[in-house]
Amino acid sequence: MDYNRILWVIAVMAVVTYIPRVIPLAVFKRRIENVYVQSFLTYMPYGVLAAMVFPEVLYSTANLTSALCGVAAALVLAYRKLGLLPVALGATAVVFVVEQVMALLA
């Protein structure tokens, strides 16, 4: 790939990244007062993050069983209102233990 083409690709990607950030500022000049739209916009990042992360969580381990145990552990720890680090460490520990037990049984 030549230097000119690389610069064009970078410029196009900069524009494509910039447009979604500018359009809401240009369209919505005042504060959004509709409760339903505010709620939708508030929860949108969480929904997108969950949609991107959840499939990877299921297929990131060698075994679906250990992945499901890790998800269950994460849900229980999150339900108990623990922080992000304890939830992540707890789920990782559960996956590790389940993987080790399954390796011993196999």
N, C-alpha and C positions, 0 to 999 in steps of 0.2 A: 504494500500500500504506500503510495507516495505521500509526501508531506502535505501537499495541497488538499488531498482527499481527507487526510486526518483532521486538518483544520475545519473543513466543511462538516465532517461528522460531529466534531465537538461543538460547532456553532449551532447545528440543527438540534442536537441534544440539549443545549443550553436554552434554546427557544422553547422546545417541547416541555422542558422542566419548568420554565418561567411562566408559561401561559396558564396552567391550572392555578398558580398562585396569584396571578393578577386578575383573572376573570371575576372571582368573588368580590374583590375589592372594587372593581369597576361596576359590577351589577348591583351589589348591595351597598348603597351609600349610607343608609341609616341602620340603626340597630334592628335586628330581627326580633319582633315582639310576639310572633306566633309561638305558642308553647310547644306545639307538636313539631314544628320545624326546628326549634331550638333543641328539643329532646333528640330528634333524629341526628342533628349535627354533632351533638354531644357524644352520642354513643357510636357514631360511625367509625372512628379510629379503632375502637375496641372490636367491633364486628369484623373489620378488615383484617386486623391483626390475628384474630381467632381463625378466620378463614384461611389465612396464609400459613399459620403455625400448626394447626391441628393435623392436617394430613402428614406433615413431616414428623410430627411426634409419633404417629402410629407406625411409620416405616423407618424410624431412625435406629431401632435396635435389631438384633438378630432374630428376635422372636416377637410375634404379635402379643403373646401372653404377657411378657415382661413390660411391653409398652402400655398395655391396658392397665396393668398393676400400677405403673408409674403415673398414668393419668388419674386413676382412682385415688392414689395417695395425694397427688397435687390438688385434686378437688376437695378432699377431706381437709387438708391443711389450709387451703384457701378459705373454705367455709368456716374454719375456726378463727378467721381473721388474722392469720399470721402474715408477715411481710413477704416480699418477693424472694429474698434470699433464703429464708427457712423453707419456703415452699419448693423452690428449685432444688435445694440441697436434699430435702426429704424425698422428693420424687426421684432424684438421681440415686440416692441410697437404696430406695426400694427397687429400682430397676437393676442396680448392681447385685443386690442380694438375690433377687429372683433369677437373674442370669446365672449366678454362681450355683444356686440350688438346682436349676435345670441342667447345668453342665455336669453336676455330680450324679444326677438321676439318669442321665443319658448314657 
